[in-house]
């Protein structure tokens, strides 16, 4: 295992209806709420970043086995099929130019947005021998319960230089009245996945679970970034997809402003699946952040 466990917790607080479903038990790394300042705390990016964590062993249900498939407007995540060449059939250097436009088009269809922008394309590879510092286009899976849209940058106002430029480029002078931030993720390696990405039902996430971390880097002392992390809540319910078709992608809410100062989030993290065969190939995946825009 590659996580660094802190406190260990088990099944306490889980309803039998959840535990009775077919699920895997896996460790989750939450921020230790007793060791961070609120509403914001500081940490350093990197493997030894000083992020105080506590590990909870929790059930993860295969969403493909639910009677009703999860949707963006209920669970906050949704498995979709894209109208594009499957990523497994593309060379790695061609995935972004084919996959990202298909993600944008699918989000536009599902949400009814006037425009969809996308940024932050990335690739992840679960082989621990792959050092992302030697290859800036590849990163290892993140085994911390987190989000990618901080309300300090994506709250009542958008404070993100690249995103603001993208919005200006597509607005055509129209006034932006509403927006929702999304993530898109796809495994393009064959299942089973040794480190699947898992998603928390947004309806089980309370505002009290959110903590904001301001990350800095020793290599770039002038750079900081706010990221949302989450403390453990026994109400959280976690799901994953044990296998995906080559043309399937998971869309999930990064942040959705609710208009009253609150936001919806879908926390996510990679986990080590204890049921995955030891000889399974490393999980390879692609991801991107996106935003659905609604104009006056």
Helices and strands as residue ranges (DSSP letters): E 8-9, H 16-19, E 23-31, G 33-35, E 40-44, E 53-62, G 63-65, E 77-81, G 87-89, G 92-94, H 95-111, E 115-125, G 132-134, E 138-139, H 161-171, E 176-187, E 197-200, G 202-204, G 207-209, E 210-216, E 224-230, E 238-240, E 248-257, E 263-264, E 268-270, E 284-295
